[in-house]
């Protein structure tokens, strides 16, 4: 997905817990993609990578989030915040 976005001219910020793999992948993408090491299940990390995008480009036009953990399947409104934050309420 990141490659397709970059190929179409989007400015791409990759996020992953694996810094070495993320940096390598960002270097392969066209258009000067950037990378931030973060755990998307942690609010502080999420704020940090959103801030990195805002600092770099002034805005965020779109998010493509492809991370998560499997857990109980039920409607979003039936999930409590702790389960949602842990990624186990899916």
PyMOL commands that set and color helices and strands:
alter all, ss='L'
color gray80, all
select helices_A, chain A and resi 2-7+19-28+43-57+76-78+81-86
alter helices_A, ss='H'
color red, helices_A
select strands_A, chain A and resi 13-16+34-37
alter strands_A, ss='S'
color yellow, strands_A
deselect
rebuild
show_as cartoon
